[in-house]
Amino acid sequence: MIKAEVILYTRPGCHLCDVAKAAMAGSGCPDSYELTEVNIDSDPLLVERYGNHIPVVLINGVEAFRHRVDPEVFRARVLGL
């Protein structure tokens, strides 16, 4: 099974990012994706692009969520449903 590539754009101290991670963890498909967390503060271009509009979640290179993650929708997108 090929795992989905999930990128979470975040920054330290981001409460909504913690909530998003919890939603992804609670989606019931932890073995179906690889999560990479990217601290936007490490790249000025990412800070310019996202600013305070985080978390942002990309699934296989496509923006799937911004600010809030719905666990059921996350699962469906990761599994390609």
C-alpha positions as CSV (number, residue, x, y, z in Angstrom):
1,M,0.0,0.0,0.0
2,I,1.3,3.4,-1.0
3,K,1.1,5.9,1.8
4,A,-0.2,9.4,1.3
5,E,2.3,12.2,1.8
6,V,0.9,14.7,4.3
7,I,2.6,18.0,5.1
8,L,1.5,20.1,8.1
9,Y,2.7,23.7,7.9
10,T,2.9,24.9,11.5
11,R,4.9,26.9,14.0
12,P,5.8,26.5,17.7
13,G,3.0,27.4,20.1
14,C,0.3,27.1,17.5
15,H,-2.8,25.8,19.4
16,L,-4.8,25.2,16.2
17,C,-1.9,23.2,14.8
18,D,-2.1,20.9,17.9
19,V,-5.8,20.5,17.3
20,A,-5.2,19.7,13.7
21,K,-2.6,17.0,14.6
22,A,-5.1,15.5,17.1
23,A,-7.8,15.4,14.4
24,M,-5.4,13.6,12.0
25,A,-4.4,11.2,14.7
26,G,-8.0,10.5,15.5
27,S,-9.0,9.9,11.8
28,G,-8.5,6.2,12.1
29,C,-5.9,5.8,9.3
30,P,-2.5,6.3,10.9
31,D,-0.8,3.7,8.8
32,S,-2.1,5.2,5.6
33,Y,0.0,8.4,5.6
34,E,3.5,9.8,6.3
35,L,3.4,13.1,8.2
36,T,6.0,15.8,7.7
37,E,5.8,18.9,9.9
38,V,7.3,22.1,8.6
39,N,7.9,25.1,10.8
40,I,7.0,28.0,8.6
41,D,9.2,30.3,10.7
42,S,12.3,28.5,9.3
43,D,11.6,29.9,5.8
44,P,10.7,33.5,5.0
45,L,8.8,32.5,1.9
46,L,6.5,30.3,3.9
47,V,6.0,33.0,6.5
48,E,5.0,35.4,3.6
49,R,2.7,32.7,2.0
50,Y,0.9,31.5,5.2
51,G,1.6,34.2,7.9
52,N,-1.0,33.5,10.6
53,H,-3.2,31.3,8.3
54,I,-1.9,28.0,9.8
55,P,-2.2,25.2,10.2
56,V,-2.2,24.3,6.5
57,V,-2.4,20.6,5.5
58,L,-1.3,19.3,2.1
59,I,-2.2,15.8,1.0
60,N,0.0,14.6,-1.9
61,G,0.9,18.1,-2.7
62,V,-2.6,19.6,-2.7
63,E,-3.9,21.9,0.0
64,A,-6.6,20.0,1.8
65,F,-7.2,22.1,5.0
66,R,-6.5,25.5,6.4
67,H,-7.1,26.4,10.1
68,R,-9.3,23.3,10.9
69,V,-9.1,19.6,10.0
70,D,-12.1,17.4,9.9
71,P,-11.1,13.9,10.8
72,E,-13.6,12.2,8.5
73,V,-12.7,14.3,5.5
74,F,-9.0,13.9,6.3
75,R,-9.5,10.1,6.3
76,A,-11.4,10.1,3.0
77,R,-8.8,12.3,1.3
78,V,-5.9,10.2,2.6
79,L,-7.6,7.0,1.5
80,G,-8.6,8.5,-1.9
81,L,-12.3,8.0,-1.2
